[in-house]
Amino acid sequence: MAAVLRKGGSILNLKAFVEECFGVDAWSRLVAAQLEPDKSVLSSVLPDCWYEIGLHSRINRAFCDMFYDGNLAALETLGRFSAERDMVARGRWMLQYMRPSFIIQFMNLYWRQDESCGHWSTRLVGGEFVATLSGWEVADSVLCRRLLGYIGRMLELCGSVVCATHQECRALGGNSCVFRFRWQHESAPILVSELVDGLSRLPELDPLVDTILDLVHFRLFFPYVEIWLQGESSGELASYRSVGARGSATVRRFLLQVGNSPVGRLDVEAQGDSRQDVLDELIPWLAQMLNDARLSSVRASPLHAFQLKLALARRAWGLTPKETEVLELVLRGHTNQGISRKLRLRISTIEQHVSRILGKSEATSRATLCWAFWMNL
């Protein structure tokens, strides 16, 4: 059987939790108490490196033993904390508008980025939301308790988790790990300004189109949605992407244009509870954002993509113009001394800027800052 692996981001979430709750030296004490070779490995964990699952299990159990007298319930709190950190800026705002099944599909995308095996599926059984993890060759209640808190926090973003249980587990002889949640949907009020703010964080065309489709289909309750875009050379409309199934209802067609320049068209098939009032208000914003994203994709280059990413980081992390300038130089590999010379500022000022950037991005070092910039935005 192939080794079961997990990336280092999970350990770094544990490190951040320990330092936040027990002080900056607490992680060093926890690592120092481990046996070799775990001690050496844990002293230099990288977010994108793969580590055998046994290491994850041992350090999570050691965490409970050192700080909670072996009480595994602490792992659910850690799981909730990890979910908070893992929900990327461009994805988290959408979760409050999504159905729970969609959230698990969303989680599947991230699961396979960080886990070497396993797949999530969902079903509703007698008022319970059931999430099943299959193909995960792990039998350890420690990691499952952490997962219970993780999924519960994800579901809370789109409703209220009344009760969460995990009684069917590979550690107890089951074929798969089954997590059950009594869940009550509490839809957030739809504010067009919040939708526009969230969509504006997606400067690239494909992610923007996918998010618009999901938003209109799932949150505004249109059973069929299709986006058409104007061809750059031909000037003709062409279907770009769609979601849902066509029915017998009348299709409404919205012309998307900026000024007198056509951008595309949005086709929707409505039903009784479709939020046509919200969609009517969104249309001019969708046209502008699709136009900007389309133009960006046409002139895309590595440098341009980097600048778009910087603009996204500035909005997502609330950076000042000077902090954004410092962030760019940090990402380009400059030391504090180099940035000080380039910007003609005192090194103490640069250190303050870097410290504030780390705080706003919730990074603990330059390495995790780079990871957050390239992987979490």
Backbone torsions as a table, in degrees:
resi	resn	phi	psi	omega
1	MET	NA	135.2	-179.2
2	ALA	-65.2	148.8	179.1
3	ALA	-64.4	141.1	177.1
4	VAL	-90.2	125.9	-174.5
5	LEU	-123.7	156.1	174.8
6	ARG	-143.9	143.6	-180.0
7	LYS	-72.2	164.6	-173.5
8	GLY	-74.4	-9.5	-179.1
9	GLY	-57.6	-35.6	178.9
10	SER	-63.3	-39.8	178.0
11	ILE	-68.7	-38.0	178.9
12	LEU	-67.0	-33.0	173.2
13	ASN	-63.7	-40.9	176.1
14	LEU	-62.3	-43.3	178.8
15	LYS	-59.6	-45.2	-179.9
16	ALA	-63.6	-39.9	179.6
17	PHE	-64.3	-45.7	-179.5
18	VAL	-62.0	-45.4	-178.5
19	GLU	-67.4	-35.6	-179.6
20	GLU	-71.2	-37.9	-175.4
21	CYS	-88.4	-31.1	-170.7
22	PHE	-124.7	5.1	177.4
23	GLY	104.9	157.0	-172.9
24	VAL	-67.1	-22.1	-179.7
25	ASP	-91.4	-3.6	-174.7
26	ALA	-67.1	-38.1	179.9
27	TRP	-64.4	-41.4	178.8
28	SER	-61.2	-38.9	178.2
29	ARG	-66.4	-39.5	179.4
30	LEU	-65.4	-44.6	179.7
31	VAL	-64.5	-41.6	-178.2
32	ALA	-62.4	-24.6	-178.5
33	ALA	-82.8	-5.6	-177.5
34	GLN	-86.8	159.4	177.5
35	LEU	-85.1	158.2	172.0
36	GLU	-74.6	146.8	5.8
37	PRO	-88.3	0.8	-177.5
38	ASP	-56.7	-40.3	-177.2
39	LYS	-58.5	-45.5	-179.0
40	SER	-66.6	-41.5	-178.8
41	VAL	-65.2	-44.7	-176.1
42	LEU	-68.8	-18.8	-178.8
43	SER	-76.5	-12.0	-177.8
44	SER	-146.4	52.0	-179.1
45	VAL	-73.0	137.1	176.5
46	LEU	-113.2	142.3	-173.2
47	PRO	-63.3	-33.6	-174.1
48	ASP	-101.6	6.8	176.3
49	CYS	-90.3	149.1	-179.9
50	TRP	-91.5	138.3	179.1
51	TYR	-131.4	143.6	-177.6
52	GLU	-64.1	146.2	-170.9
53	ILE	-63.6	-25.9	178.8
54	GLY	-61.1	-36.0	177.7
55	LEU	-62.9	-44.7	177.9
56	HIS	-59.4	-44.3	-179.0
57	SER	-62.9	-46.2	-176.3
58	ARG	-64.9	-42.0	-176.9
59	ILE	-73.4	-31.5	175.2
60	ASN	-67.4	-40.2	178.1
61	ARG	-68.1	-39.9	178.0
62	ALA	-63.5	-35.7	176.1
63	PHE	-59.3	-46.8	178.6
64	CYS	-63.8	-41.3	-178.2
65	ASP	-65.1	-42.6	-174.8
66	MET	-74.6	-41.1	-170.8
67	PHE	-107.2	-14.9	-176.1
68	TYR	-133.4	21.7	177.5
69	ASP	53.1	36.6	176.1
70	GLY	82.0	4.2	-179.3
71	ASN	-75.1	110.4	-176.2
72	LEU	-72.6	-11.1	178.0
73	ALA	-61.0	-24.5	178.4
74	ALA	-62.2	-24.8	-178.7
75	LEU	-68.6	-27.7	176.6
76	GLU	-67.9	-39.4	175.4
77	THR	-63.5	-41.2	176.7
78	LEU	-63.2	-39.6	178.0
79	GLY	-62.1	-40.4	177.7
80	ARG	-63.9	-42.8	177.8
81	PHE	-60.7	-43.4	-179.1
82	SER	-64.5	-39.7	178.4
83	ALA	-61.6	-40.6	178.0
84	GLU	-58.6	-43.9	-177.6
85	ARG	-73.1	-31.7	-175.3
86	ASP	-82.1	-20.5	-179.6
87	MET	-73.0	104.5	-174.9
88	VAL	-63.4	155.1	-176.9
89	ALA	-56.6	-39.1	-175.2
90	ARG	-82.5	-8.7	179.9
91	GLY	-107.2	-34.2	-172.7
92	ARG	-61.1	-41.8	-176.1
93	TRP	-64.0	-26.0	-179.2
94	MET	-79.1	-23.1	-173.4
95	LEU	-61.8	-31.9	-178.7
96	GLN	-68.5	-13.1	179.4
97	TYR	-105.8	2.2	-172.8
98	MET	-102.5	155.1	171.3
99	ARG	-74.1	153.7	-177.7
100	PRO	-60.2	-35.7	179.2
101	SER	-62.9	-35.7	178.2
102	PHE	-68.5	-35.3	179.5
103	ILE	-63.4	-40.1	178.5
104	ILE	-67.7	-37.2	174.5
105	GLN	-61.5	-41.1	177.1
106	PHE	-61.4	-41.3	179.7
107	MET	-66.1	-35.5	179.2
108	ASN	-56.1	-39.2	-179.6
109	LEU	-60.4	-41.9	-177.9
110	TYR	-78.7	-31.9	-179.0
111	TRP	-58.9	-48.6	-175.7
112	ARG	-75.6	-12.1	171.9
113	GLN	-74.8	-28.4	-173.0
114	ASP	-115.3	-9.5	-177.4
115	GLU	-123.6	145.0	-178.3
116	SER	-82.9	-11.8	179.3
117	CYS	-158.0	166.7	177.4
118	GLY	109.8	146.9	179.7
119	HIS	-147.4	138.5	-179.2
120	TRP	-96.9	141.5	170.8
121	SER	-138.3	158.8	-175.5
122	THR	-136.0	157.1	173.3
123	ARG	-160.1	159.5	174.8
124	LEU	-103.6	126.2	-178.7
125	VAL	-132.0	108.5	176.1
126	GLY	54.3	43.2	179.1
127	GLY	84.3	-1.6	177.8
128	GLU	-102.4	142.1	173.1
129	PHE	-94.0	118.6	-174.0
130	VAL	-113.6	121.5	177.4
131	ALA	-112.1	123.5	-177.1
132	THR	-114.1	128.7	176.8
133	LEU	-103.0	109.7	-177.7
134	SER	-108.9	156.0	175.5
135	GLY	71.1	15.6	178.9
136	TRP	-100.1	103.3	-171.9
137	GLU	-79.8	58.3	-179.3
138	VAL	-131.1	137.9	177.0
139	ALA	-130.2	79.7	-175.8
140	ASP	-148.7	114.7	-177.9
141	SER	-65.6	-23.7	179.8
142	VAL	-61.5	-51.0	-178.5
143	LEU	-68.9	-31.6	179.5
144	CYS	-69.4	-37.3	177.7
145	ARG	-63.1	-38.7	177.3
146	ARG	-65.8	-39.4	177.6
147	LEU	-63.4	-37.1	179.6
148	LEU	-58.6	-44.9	177.1
149	GLY	-67.6	-36.3	-178.7
150	TYR	-62.8	-51.3	-177.9
151	ILE	-67.2	-39.8	178.8
152	GLY	-57.3	-41.7	179.3
153	ARG	-67.4	-37.7	177.6
154	MET	-61.5	-43.6	-179.1
155	LEU	-69.0	-31.0	178.4
156	GLU	-62.5	-24.3	-180.0
157	LEU	-68.5	-18.1	177.6
158	CYS	-120.9	11.6	179.1
159	GLY	172.2	-156.3	-179.4
160	SER	-119.7	128.3	174.2
161	VAL	-89.4	112.3	-177.8
162	VAL	-80.4	-39.8	-178.2
163	CYS	-151.6	137.3	179.3
164	ALA	-128.3	129.6	-179.7
165	THR	-137.3	156.0	176.6
166	HIS	-144.1	87.0	-176.0
167	GLN	-105.3	-20.9	177.0
168	GLU	-101.1	110.0	-170.2
169	CYS	-142.8	146.0	175.7
170	ARG	-61.3	-31.1	178.9
171	ALA	-66.2	-19.6	179.1
172	LEU	-105.7	13.5	177.0
173	GLY	97.2	4.2	179.7
174	GLY	-75.9	163.9	178.0
175	ASN	-79.0	-22.9	180.0
176	SER	-151.6	172.9	177.7
177	CYS	-100.5	124.1	-176.3
178	VAL	-117.7	126.5	-179.7
179	PHE	-114.2	127.1	-177.8
180	ARG	-114.6	137.2	-177.8
181	PHE	-134.8	129.2	166.5
182	ARG	-89.1	118.8	-164.8
183	TRP	-129.4	135.5	-179.6
184	GLN	-122.2	119.3	-177.5
185	HIS	-73.2	130.8	175.9
186	GLU	-130.1	87.5	-176.0
187	SER	-62.2	132.8	174.7
188	ALA	-72.5	143.8	176.0
189	PRO	-59.3	142.2	-176.3
190	ILE	-85.1	113.7	176.2
191	LEU	-111.9	117.5	-177.0
192	VAL	-58.7	-36.1	-179.3
193	SER	-61.9	-37.9	178.8
194	GLU	-70.5	-38.3	177.6
195	LEU	-63.0	-43.1	-179.8
196	VAL	-64.6	-41.7	179.9
197	ASP	-62.8	-42.2	179.2
198	GLY	-66.0	-44.4	179.8
199	LEU	-64.7	-31.0	-178.6
200	SER	-67.8	-12.7	178.3
201	ARG	-82.4	0.3	-177.4
202	LEU	-114.6	85.9	-175.5
203	PRO	-77.5	-15.7	-177.5
204	GLU	-92.1	146.0	-169.4
205	LEU	-63.9	-52.5	-174.1
206	ASP	-62.3	-48.6	176.8
207	PRO	-61.2	-35.0	179.4
208	LEU	-66.2	-46.2	179.4
209	VAL	-61.1	-46.5	-180.0
210	ASP	-59.7	-40.7	-178.2
211	THR	-70.3	-39.6	176.3
212	ILE	-61.1	-44.7	178.7
213	LEU	-60.3	-46.2	179.7
214	ASP	-63.3	-41.8	-178.6
215	LEU	-62.8	-51.7	-176.8
216	VAL	-67.7	-37.4	-176.9
217	HIS	-74.2	-51.9	-172.7
218	PHE	-84.9	-44.3	-172.6
219	ARG	-88.6	-36.9	-179.5
220	LEU	-94.3	-0.9	169.8
221	PHE	64.2	43.5	170.5
222	PHE	-99.8	117.2	-174.1
223	PRO	-65.5	-23.2	177.6
224	TYR	-136.9	131.3	-179.6
225	VAL	-138.2	135.9	178.8
226	GLU	-139.9	135.6	177.8
227	ILE	-110.8	128.8	175.2
228	TRP	-111.6	143.1	178.2
229	LEU	-125.1	147.9	179.1
230	GLN	-74.0	130.6	178.3
231	GLY	-67.9	136.6	-178.1
232	GLU	-65.3	-41.4	-176.4
233	SER	-94.8	-45.8	-176.2
234	SER	-79.0	-28.3	-176.6
235	GLY	76.3	5.8	-178.5
236	GLU	-97.6	149.4	177.1
237	LEU	-72.7	138.8	176.3
238	ALA	-138.3	137.8	178.6
239	SER	-62.3	128.8	-177.1
240	TYR	-101.2	-46.1	-179.3
241	ARG	-166.8	153.8	179.8
242	SER	-145.0	166.3	176.9
243	VAL	-146.1	146.3	-179.6
244	GLY	91.2	-176.4	-178.2
245	ALA	-122.1	137.4	177.6
246	ARG	-68.4	138.2	176.2
247	GLY	-117.7	-150.3	-177.7
248	SER	-101.3	-3.2	-178.6
249	ALA	-72.6	161.0	178.5
250	THR	-69.1	136.2	179.5
251	VAL	-90.8	127.6	174.1
252	ARG	-92.3	136.6	-178.9
253	ARG	-118.6	122.2	180.0
254	PHE	-107.1	122.7	175.0
255	LEU	-76.9	126.7	178.2
256	LEU	-101.1	118.2	179.5
257	GLN	-149.5	153.3	176.7
258	VAL	-115.7	111.8	-171.5
259	GLY	65.8	-125.5	176.3
260	ASN	-101.0	7.3	-176.7
261	SER	-96.5	119.4	178.9
262	PRO	-70.6	140.0	178.2
263	VAL	-110.3	-41.7	-178.2
264	GLY	171.7	-154.8	-177.6
265	ARG	-149.0	146.1	176.0
266	LEU	-116.9	119.7	177.2
267	ASP	-105.4	133.1	177.7
268	VAL	-137.2	146.9	171.7
269	GLU	-110.8	120.9	-172.5
270	ALA	-94.1	161.1	171.3
271	GLN	-134.5	-174.7	-171.9
272	GLY	-58.1	-39.1	-176.1
273	ASP	-101.0	13.1	177.6
274	SER	-64.5	136.7	-178.0
275	ARG	-88.2	74.8	-177.8
276	GLN	-68.7	-28.4	178.9
277	ASP	-64.0	-41.8	179.7
278	VAL	-68.9	-41.9	-179.5
279	LEU	-63.3	-40.2	178.5
280	ASP	-57.7	-39.5	-178.8
281	GLU	-74.6	-28.0	-178.3
282	LEU	-78.1	-26.5	-169.3
283	ILE	-50.4	-51.5	-179.1
284	PRO	-62.4	-33.4	177.6
285	TRP	-68.3	-41.6	178.5
286	LEU	-61.3	-41.0	179.6
287	ALA	-61.1	-45.2	-178.3
288	GLN	-65.5	-44.1	-177.6
289	MET	-69.8	-38.6	176.6
290	LEU	-65.4	-37.4	178.1
291	ASN	-65.2	-45.4	179.5
292	ASP	-63.2	-43.0	-178.5
293	ALA	-67.4	-37.5	179.5
294	ARG	-65.5	-43.3	178.0
295	LEU	-64.1	-38.4	179.2
296	SER	-64.0	-39.2	-178.5
297	SER	-69.8	-30.3	179.7
298	VAL	-68.5	-40.8	-176.7
299	ARG	-100.2	17.7	-175.7
300	ALA	-61.0	140.3	175.0
301	SER	-152.5	163.6	178.7
302	PRO	-54.3	-40.8	-179.7
303	LEU	-67.8	-42.8	-179.7
304	HIS	-64.6	-40.8	178.7
305	ALA	-61.4	-38.6	178.4
306	PHE	-64.3	-41.7	179.4
307	GLN	-66.1	-37.8	176.0
308	LEU	-62.3	-40.8	179.6
309	LYS	-63.7	-40.8	177.3
310	LEU	-61.6	-42.7	178.9
311	ALA	-62.7	-39.1	178.1
312	LEU	-65.7	-41.9	178.6
313	ALA	-62.6	-39.0	-179.9
314	ARG	-62.1	-42.8	180.0
315	ARG	-72.4	-45.8	-174.7
316	ALA	-67.1	-37.8	-176.1
317	TRP	-99.4	-3.7	178.9
318	GLY	67.3	42.6	-177.7
319	LEU	-83.0	149.6	172.0
320	THR	-79.3	165.4	177.1
321	PRO	-55.9	-41.1	-179.2
322	LYS	-69.2	-39.4	177.3
323	GLU	-63.5	-36.2	177.1
324	THR	-65.4	-39.1	177.6
325	GLU	-63.9	-42.8	178.4
326	VAL	-66.4	-41.4	178.6
327	LEU	-57.5	-43.8	-179.7
328	GLU	-58.5	-42.8	-178.9
329	LEU	-70.8	-35.5	175.6
330	VAL	-61.5	-44.2	-178.7
331	LEU	-67.3	-25.4	178.1
332	ARG	-84.1	0.8	173.7
333	GLY	94.6	9.1	-180.0
334	HIS	-74.2	142.7	173.0
335	THR	-78.9	169.8	176.6
336	ASN	-59.6	-39.3	178.6
337	GLN	-63.5	-42.3	179.1
338	GLY	-64.3	-41.0	178.3
339	ILE	-65.5	-38.6	179.2
340	SER	-59.9	-44.6	179.7
341	ARG	-67.5	-42.0	-175.6
342	LYS	-67.2	-40.8	-178.4
343	LEU	-93.3	-4.4	-180.0
344	ARG	56.5	47.1	177.0
345	LEU	-123.6	156.7	177.7
346	ARG	-63.4	147.0	-178.6
347	ILE	-64.3	-31.6	177.3
348	SER	-64.2	-34.9	176.9
349	THR	-67.2	-42.0	178.0
350	ILE	-62.7	-41.9	179.2
351	GLU	-61.2	-37.7	177.9
352	GLN	-66.3	-42.1	178.1
353	HIS	-61.3	-46.4	-178.9
354	VAL	-62.6	-41.1	179.5
355	SER	-61.9	-42.2	179.2
356	ARG	-67.3	-37.7	178.2
357	ILE	-63.5	-43.7	178.2
358	LEU	-60.7	-41.2	179.7
359	GLY	-65.8	-44.6	-178.1
360	LYS	-68.8	-31.3	-179.7
361	SER	-90.6	-2.6	-177.6
362	GLU	59.1	32.8	176.1
363	ALA	-97.1	155.1	-178.1
364	THR	-108.5	-8.6	-179.2
365	SER	-161.1	173.1	177.0
366	ARG	-63.4	-34.8	-179.6
367	ALA	-65.0	-45.6	179.7
368	THR	-73.2	-25.1	174.0
369	LEU	-64.8	-45.2	178.5
370	CYS	-62.6	-40.1	178.2
371	TRP	-62.8	-45.1	-179.8
372	ALA	-62.5	-37.3	-178.2
373	PHE	-68.2	-48.8	-174.1
374	TRP	-84.8	-26.3	-173.6
375	MET	-108.2	-27.3	-172.3
376	ASN	-105.4	-4.0	179.2
377	LEU	-103.3	NA	NA
